[in-house]
Amino acid sequence: GSTKNKTGGAGGKALTNDNDDVLAGYYRLFKEELRRKFEPPPGLAESLKATVEVRSNPDGTFTSARIVKPSGSKVFDDAVLEAIRRVRLPSRPDRKAETLEFDFTLRDMGNG
């Protein structure tokens, strides 16, 4: 048999809190994966920031990505969208779909 890492069936609010934690972890994973997939174009300022909207689907895919607030560099914005297209995650823990909006900066990339 398989061992599940679930904490018992308290139901109601306990489940909601667990889901929030699990989803927070899922979004951290998304951002880590996005950083891995992002290939920064050479010669861009670290201060560039784009606000991105993307649809997070139950199957772990991310679709309909668009820049809602451009960074001022089309090359940077296009590279962010391309990285999102390459992100693949396991299915969402809550099996739902939602639209996310977040800021993405070159500074977030770190070095390695």
N, C-alpha and C positions, 0 to 999 in steps of 0.2 A: 504494500500500500504506500501511498504518498503521504508525507507529513506536510500539513499546511501551516504556515506561519500566521495564523489568524488568532486574534484574541477573542474569546468567547462571545456568545450571542446575547449581548446585553440589549441589542436592538435600540430603536429610537435615537436619542441624542448621542450615545456612545458610538454608534455606527457613523453618524455624521462627522464626529470629531476624527475618527479613524480615517474616514474618506478624505477629510481635509488634509490630514498629515500625508496620506498616501499621494494625493494629488499634488501637494507641495513638492514632494519628492519627485514626482513625475515631471513637473515643470522644471525642477533643477536639472534633471536628466536631459530634458529637451534643450535647455540653455547650454549645458556642457557639450552635447552633441552638435549643436549649432556652432559653437566655438571651434570644435574639431573640424567641421566641414567648411568653415569660412576661410577663404583664401584672400587675404587682404591685398588689394592692388597696391603696387609699389608707390611710394612717394606721397601717401595721404597723411593728413594731419590726424594725430591721435584724438583730437577733440571732436571729430565727426560723430554725429549722433542722428540716427534715423528712428522714427517711431513706426513700428510695423504692426499690421493687423493680419492674423492668420487663423484659419479654421482648424481646430484640433478635432480629429475624427475618432470614433470609437475604435477603429482598427489600427490606430497608431500612426496614421498618415496625417500630413499637414497640407492643406490645400487653400486656394484662394488668397495666397499671401499678397499683400500690397503695402506700399509705403503710404502711411497716412500723413506723416510729417517728414518731408525729405531732409536729408542731411546737408544739401547744397552741392553734393557730388554725385552725379548720376552713376559714375563708375562704382562708388561705394554702395549706393542704394541697390544697384543691380547685383553686386556681389553678395549682399545680404539676402536678397530674394533667391539667388541661385543656391546659396547654402541651405536655406529653408527647404527648397525643393529636394535636396539630397538627404535630409534628415529622415530616418526611419526609426520608430520606436516600437516596443511591444504594444499590444492593445491597451487602451486607457483602462485603468482600474475600475472606473465607475461606468464604463461602457456607454458614455454619453459623448455628445459633440458640443463644442462651444467655440466661440470666437474669442481669441486672446489678443490683447494689445500690449505691447511692451516696447521699451527703448532699447536700441542696440547701438553700442558705441565701440569704436575701434579700441579704446582704452580697455574695454572688457576682455579683450583678447589675451592679455598677459603675454608672457613669453615662454610657451611650452607647456 
